[in-house]
Amino acid sequence: MLAGGVIAATIRLGGGRNLIERSWLQILPVAGAALAYGVAAPLGGSGFIAAFVAGMTFGVLRRPSDGGEVTLLMDELGELLNGVTLLVFGAVLLWPALDGLTWSIALYAVASLTVVRIVPVAIAMLGTRARRPTVAFLGWFGPRGLASIVFAVIVVQEAELPHTNTILLTTYATIGLSVLVHGVTAAPLARRYASWFESHPRPAIPAMESVAAGPQRWRRAPATDGGSSSPR
């Protein structure tokens, strides 16, 4: 949290007053993640979790007016590292894991991408007025495999858990299946969802899909009974 707060304060004070070149503003968020990792690891903490918390803190504290766009480099670097991570995963980790694949691991991988993923997403979406196709779309394309790779690395490097090999084989099988089925279905399901959204009649009270992400948390319904309104 401290690293994220320091970077947010630096950008707010320096970027907002034009004291930092715009090119260097792109470096600061990346440096904040590296700082969080570098401080947590020697202290015995998880560098991955520290970097995640630092990024979350940075996102909460930073205002869009502070120095303009400062996450372009971080976004592009993240996409590059995501691709490299999946490439290394497929080339190095997945194939050996297939030798130890059992029916129970395969069954769990299928359950993890369906029931275990979709049901929590549906529960989390309660109260958002999201329609069923949106809930289904988010449930199917919900949390992806990169986070699971990070958790697997934590298990290998930092955790002393029993049955580590089974945990890793299950994780690798689930990620591999996710890459396959989500990669194959991404384009056709995205087109189908877009077609549904464009052709579906808009309700009198705008649903979640018709409102920008920012106002979602505290939206209110329009007055229908003499000016009163209710949280949505």
Residue, then its C-alpha position, 0 to 999 in steps of 0.5 A: m500500500l505504501a508504494g502505491g500511495v507514494i507513486a500516486a502522491t508523486i504523480r499528483l504533486g509532480g505531474g499536476r504541476n508539470l514538474i515531471e516529463r510525460s515520458w517519465l510519468q509512464i515509468l512511475p507506475v511500473a517503478g511502484a510495482a517493482l518497489a512493492y515487490g522489492v520491499a516485500a520479498p526480502l521481508g518474507g512477504s509475497g512480492f506478487i501480492a505486494a505489487f497487486v496491493a500497490g497497484m490497487t492503492f494507486g488506482v484508488l488514490r490517483r485522479p484522472s486529472d493528475g498528469g493525464e494518462v500515465t498507465l499506457l506503458m504499464d498497460e502495453l508492458g502487461e499485455l506483452l508479459n501476458g503473451v510471453t507468460l502464456l507462451v512459456f506456460g504452453a511450451v514448458l509447463l503444460w506438456p509435462a503436466l499432461d503425462g500425469l493427467t487423471w480423470s479426477i483432475a480433468l473433471y475438476a478442470v471442467a468444473s472450474l471453468t463452469v460451475v466454480r466460475i459462473v456461479p460466484v460471478a452470478i452471485a456477485m452480479l445480484g443487484t446490478r440489474a444485469r440481464r441474463p446474457t450479460v451474466a452468462f457472458l461475464g461468467w464464461f469469460g470471467p477470471r482467466g488463467l494468468a492469475s492462476i499461473v501466479f498462484a501456482v508460482i507462489v505455491v512452488q516458491e513460498a508455500e509448504l503445502p502437502h500434495t503440491n504436485t497434484i495442486l500444480l497438475t490441476t492448475y496447469a490442466t485448468i489453465g490449458l483447458s481455459v486457453l483452449v476453450h476461451g480462445v476458440t469461443a471468444a470471437p463468436l460469443a463476443r459477436r453474438y453478445a454484441s448482436w444481442f445487445e444491439s437488437h434487444p429493446r432497451p428497458a424503460i429503466p436503463a439496465m447495467e449494460s446501458v450505463a458507464a462503469g463509473p456510475q454503476r456503484w451508486r446509480r439511482a432509479p428515476a423518480t416514478d412516485g412524485g420525485s422519490s428515488s431508490p438505490r439500485 
